[in-house]
Amino acid sequence: MPNKRGRKFLNTPGPTHVPDRVMNAMHQPTLDLSDPEFLDVSMSCFQDMRKVFKTEGEVFLYSSNGHGAWEAALANVFSPGDKLLVPETGNFSNAWASMAEALTLKVETLPGDWRRAIDINALEEQLKKDNKGEIKGILIIHTETATGITNDLPAIRAAIDSAKHPALLVVDTVAAAGTVDYRMDEWGIDVTVGASQKGLMMPPGLGIVAAGEKAISESKKATTPRLYWDWKTRLEAEHYRKFCGTAPQLMVFGMREALNMLFEEGLENVFERHRVLAGATQAAVEVWGQAGTLSLNATEPKERSNAVTTIRVSEDIDADKLRNICRDEMMVALGGGLGDLSGKAFRIGHMGDINAPMLYAALSAVESTLGYLNIKYGSGGVTAAINHITDIKKSQSGPFSY
Ligand SMILES: *Cc1c(COP(=O)(O)O)cnc(C)c1O
């Protein structure tokens, strides 16, 4: 019988562990649609999501997951037949491109190899070739959750500017928001797509979209059929219009608390905590990898994500078995390999409401399962993770905040 005592650890790269404070905030009676108590909280969430994305643009909240927010972004700013450039980053860029095609948009890709971030020079070249400006939008995955790689958005903006290309820049920050800096306005991002259940510490159930001025004005011309996703009605004054009907009230109460927690910690500290925990995870994987069976998918250290680490396994290892034992017997849920990495990798999520001891638990479960399955690995991965954090702590003054 698997051990069912104690807490389950959720180290999937979404959904993530939901803090008690957020769950408690959601434990409320439902209210009248236009109860001022709800309206105040709701309006403050629309307002404060701007601070998270660092934008003065409009925020839209959908009762949906990230896929809903993807569709909302595409349906509002593009018209049937419009051409999009979608640099391949991994499974999520491919899935978003397929969605665009399903909405009758045309997709051009910039091939990528899943172990590196988007090639900025190649992107610039491809945009320069489009001298008639046929490309209407560029879809970028900020952190590609399948590969554990974060793309350099300021560099992407600079490449678009240097090619003097007018396309809208549409960014999926679903897995990056709340784990790494994001500056929508400063980086010239026209549309941002997010979701509640990753770094933002809420349960699944809210799709979040932000749109800048240029995107709002394009949306007035875009002819893709839409109603639920449509920004026009959602910008009207009556509050229920913002949700195209009844608001997901309890999710909004949860969002308020999650935003409070992010601002109390301070966004910069939130990013630093994620950076430190990601570094500790990488340190563990490097040690495990010394026996030649496991390796970090992201080959370039500076491109590695703060949110998720993708670990490749050699062919003789059953990555899914490893993952199932971790979840069912060690009570630690990990992510599997996606798309081209299916069966060839597993992923450790370290985003959202997580601290060092929680990460040690996850890494210990992996190390213990490697041993149990007689997989060859370099021993001492967990110790390397602990030392990584201890060394950072020693170099700093002030309280331990990881
Ligand atoms: C999780 C994820 C999505 C999809 O979100 P769902 O809520 O599962 O629909 C989209 N993009 C990225 C980068 C993600 O990590």
The ligand as a Gaussian input file, in Angstrom:
#p B3LYP/6-31G(d) Opt

LIG

0 1
 C        0.558000      25.407000     -18.946000
 C        0.868000      26.198000     -20.164000
 C       -0.120000      26.544000     -21.099000
 C       -1.488000      25.988000     -21.094000
 O       -2.178000      26.222000     -19.962000
 P       -3.485000      25.354000     -19.630000
 O       -3.994000      26.055000     -18.433000
 O       -3.037000      23.963000     -19.379000
 O       -4.401000      25.459000     -20.790000
 C        0.239000      27.382000     -22.134000
 N        1.490000      27.839000     -22.258000
 C        2.463000      27.506000     -21.394000
 C        3.834000      28.047000     -21.593000
 C        2.185000      26.680000     -20.328000
 O        3.155000      26.350000     -19.466000

